[in-house]
Amino acid sequence: MLLPRPSHSDVAAAYAVEDYYTHGTRAGERAVKKRLLGRLLLRLAWAFDHSVDPTAEWWRSTLPSEPQRIIDFGCGDGRLLQMLTEMGHECVGVEPDAAAIAAARKRDIKVYPGTAEVPPEEIRGRKFDVVVMSHSLEHCLDPDSALENARDILAVGGMLIVEVPNNAALGLTVFGQNWHWLDAPRHLNFFDEVSLRSKVECIGFEVVDVSYRGYCRQFAAGWISTQDRISDVLSAGRGNETWRHLMLLLRTLKARPSRKYDSVRLVALRSNAAHHGGVQ
């Protein structure tokens, strides 16, 4: 966890940045000085990338065939919910960032201001079949409350799909404080598969699937450029450390998934033992 914990106003201020990705914009990749080596790293990484990406096909194979009532906590600009709506599901989003809410509503997504810790009044008393928390749990001031609220609005047998940065990744080992996915102060909680699984199981979920994603992007121009800029600020100007990316590539090409990929995703079912306010 990031300590000391920020205040609610501090959290809000951390997202007042240009082109934050949930605002509906996608900044172009920035230039990397060592372009030839960068392209070589990316090509080699692509050949060894076996990410389980949450594509439309993945969602079709994971969700039941009949229409589901889906809520996405931290829905961002609504891209995922737009896709799931087009598949025939009934979708609702919850998002604290006003700019992201505006972007989601332009996609005709029903989205309410709020968080997983403090759900909006519009969803209280409702039950859902699926709760999605994709790269949102790491942003929560109170991740325990967030997961308990997710459990409590699910019908028995309902599905939780949660993805977070994987802090067992060798990317963190190699780059330390300069690792892109630390993203402090927006990321407040740091997980690996073991700690995330423990969190969801202890409140009444049964984990039925674990998958990893995020390999090639660790060698993409935009990612390298961002880490160079972080290094410029935090490491006395030692930017453009392309050699560290070469080291990371060599260490990860055939590494086990828990060390290779930058994100981990769990699919879990709400068990019969779980009930409002705790676990029997």
N, C-alpha and C positions, 0 to 999 in steps of 0.2 A: 504494500500500500504506500501511496505517497503521503509522507508525513512532514510537517503538520497538515491536517486536513484543511482545505480551503473553505471559506464561507460560500454561501449560495451566490452572493454577488461576485466573488472572485471567479467562481466557475463560469458564470455568464460572460464575464469580461474576457475569458480565455478564448472564446469563440469569435470575438470581434476582430477577425483577421481577414485579409483580402483573399478571395477565391477559396474559402474553406469548402471542402468537397461536398458537404451536405446542402450547400446553398444553390445547387443546380448548375454550377459551372465546373468545367474541367480545364484547368490551366495546362497549356502545352508543355511538353517535356523541355526542360532547360538544357542548354548546351553543356557538354562534357568535353574537357580539353583533350583527353586521350581517347578520341572517338574510335580509333581502330581497335585498341585493346578492349574498349567497352563493347563493341559489336561482337568481338570474338568471345568474350565472357558470356554475353547474352545467348549467342548461338549454342555454345556448349551447354549452358544451363537448360535451354529449351529441349535439348536432346535427352536430358535426364530428368525432366519435370513430369511427375505423375500426380499432380495435384488433383484433388477431388473438388472441382469448382462447383458452386451452386448454380449451375445452368438451369435453363427451363426443363431439360430432360431430367436433371437431378431432382428438381422439385416434383415433377410428375411421378418419378419412381418412389419418392419418399412420402408424399401425401396420399391419403386415401383417394380413390377415384371419384367418390361423390363430393359435391361442393362442401367446403369447410368454412367455418366461421374463424377468420384469422385476424389476430391483432399483432401489430409490429411495434414494439417499444423502441423508440429511437429510430423512427422510419426515415429520417433524413429527407431527401428530396422526393421520396415516393417511388423511385424507380422499381424497386422490388414489388411493392404492392400493385403498381400498374400492371406488371407482368402477371401476378397471381390473379388479379381481377379479370384480366383477359382470358385466363384459364377457366374462369367460371366460379371462382371463390368469392365469398363475401368478406371484404377487407376493411379494416379500420387501422389508422395509424395514430401513434402518440409521439409527440416530439416537443422538446422544450425550446428549440431555436426558432425564433420568428421568421428569419430569412428562409430556413429550410421548410417551414410550414407553408409559406407563400409559394415556394417552388413546387411542393407536393400538391397543393390545391390547384395549381395550373394544370396538373395531370388528372384533375377530377377525382382525386383521392380524398376520402373522408378522413380528416386528420384533426386531432384535438391537441391543444397545448397541455403539456404535463410531462410527467416522468413515470418510470416504473415504480419509484419509491412513493410518489404522490400521484396516483392515477387521476385522470379528470373525472368529474362528476358524471359525464355522459356515458361512461362505461361501467360505473359502479352498479352492482347487482346483476350484471350480464355475465353469461358464460360463453366461453370460446372453445373451439376444438383445437386450435393451434396458437401458441404464443411464439413469436420470433423475437430474438434479441441478437441481432447481428452487429457486432462491434459497437455495442452500447453498454454492456455490463461493466466494461473497464472504465467507463465514464461516470458511473454512479457513485454518489457520495455514500450511499448505504446499500451495498450490493446484496446484503442478506435480506433486507426489506424488499428489494427489487425482485429477487427470486421467490420470496414467499408470496408476494402479490401476484406474480405470474402463476404460481401454483394454485392460488385460491380462486382465480377467475377461470381456470381450466375445468372442464368436465372430467370425471373419472375416466382414465384412459386417454385423456387429451395429451397433446404432443408439445413439448418444449424444444425449440431449435435455437441453440445459443452458440455463437462463434465469437472468439476473442483472439487478440494477439497471443502467440505462443512464446512465452518467455523462457522456455527450455531451448529455443532455437540457437544454433551456433552463430547466427547473425548478432545476437546480443553478446555472446562470448567474445567474438572477434572485435566488435565495435564499441562495446561498453556503453557509456553514456551518450555516444554519438549515434546509437542505433535508431533508425527512422521510427520504428514502431513503439519506442518508449513514449514519445509524444507528450511528455510532461509540459505544462500542467493540465492538459486535457485528459490524459489517461491517469486515473487515480488508483487503479487496482491492477495487479499484474498476476497472470495465471499461467499455469501449464496444464497438461491434460490431467495430471494427478489431482491438483488442487481444485480444478473446475469440476471434475467428476465428484470429488468429495463434497463440494458445496451443494450440488444438485441432489446427490443421493441422500444426504443427511436430512433434507427437508421433504423427502417422500417421492422422489423420482427414480425410475429405473432406466439406466442408460442402455440404449439398444444399438447405438451406432456411434463410432468415433471416426472422424476423417480429418485430413490435413490439406491445406492449400497454401499457395504463396511461395513460389520458388523463383521462377524467371524474373518476376518484378524486382527481386533483390539485386538484379544486375542490369536493370533498365536505366536509361540515361537520367530520367527524372528522379529515380530513387538515389542513384549515386550522387547527383548534384545536390539533392537535399541533405544527404549525410555529409557532403563536403562543407555545406554552409553551416550545419550544426557544429562540425569540427572547427570551423573558423571562429565560432563564438565561444565554444566550451574548451577547446584544446589549444589555445594560444596560436591560432592561425595555421595549424597543421592540416590544411584542407587538401582536396584532390588526392586522397589516399587510395588511388586505384589499386595499389599493390595489396591492400587489405581485402579488396574484393576478389583478387586472384587467390589469396590465401583461403577466403571463405569458399570459393568454388572448389578448390582442391579438397577441402575438408568435408564438403557436403555432397559431392556428386553421388556417392553411394552410401551416404549416411542413412540411418533409420529415420522414418518420417518425423518422429518427435524431436529430432535435432535439425532436420533439413528445412522444414517449412515454417513460415512466419506466423501462421494462424492455425488454430485448432477448433473443430466444430463438433458439438455433441448433439445427438438426437435422443431425447429422453421422454418417457411416458409417465404421467401422473398415476401413481399406484393407488390401489384401493385403500391402503393404510393411511394415506394422507388425508387430512381434513382441515377445515378452516381453523387457523390459529396454531397448527402444529402437526405432529406426526404421532399416530397411535403406536 
